[in-house]
Amino acid sequence: GEISTIFLSLRWILIKCGRGSSPEFTAVQNAFAATFFLTRVAIYDLGLFHIVYNWDAIIQGVTTVCGTPKPLLLTSIILVFVGGLLNWIWIVKIYQLATRPTRSAKGP
């Protein structure tokens, strides 16, 4: 895992303890969203950019130096990019959760 997992676990604990509408929950939820975005979206996407920017060197280096078959390497890279897409799907859902009204809020 990475650092956002700590806040995800704290969020779960607060919900299970009936504190899902507390100020502490809001703080933990915001910390979860921020750390998830930083680690899983921003830093991960920098890694994806690095792969694209250094494509030829990576393909040449890994297939020549490591002896990895090119189809296996390309499959691995595709899966890494799918992971990036999944992170974007999750961050949208996290944003929607973080910005919705709390459970105790009354509607109009």
LINUR-V13278 format. One line per field, one symbol per residue. phi: phi as a letter, one per 20 degrees, with the letter a starting at -180 (. if undefined). psi: psi as a letter, one per 40 degrees, with the letter a starting at -180 (. if undefined). burial: I if it has 24 or more other C-alpha atoms within 12 Angstrom, else O. Layout:
# LINUR-V13278
phi: ???
psi: ???
burial: ???
This chain:
# LINUR-V13278
phi: .cfffgffffgfffffemdfdeffffffffffffffffeedffgfffffgfffdgffffffffefemffgfffffffgffffgfffffffffffffffdffffefeff
psi: aaddddddddddddddeffeeiddddddddddddddddddcddddddddddddfdddddddddddeehhdddddddddddddddddddddddddddddeiiideihi.
burial: OOOIOOIIOIIOOOOOOOOIOOOOIIOIIIIIIIIIIOIIIOOIIOOIOOOOOOOOOOIOOOOOOOOOOOOOOOOOOOOOIOOIOOIOOOIOOIOOOIOOOOOOOOOO
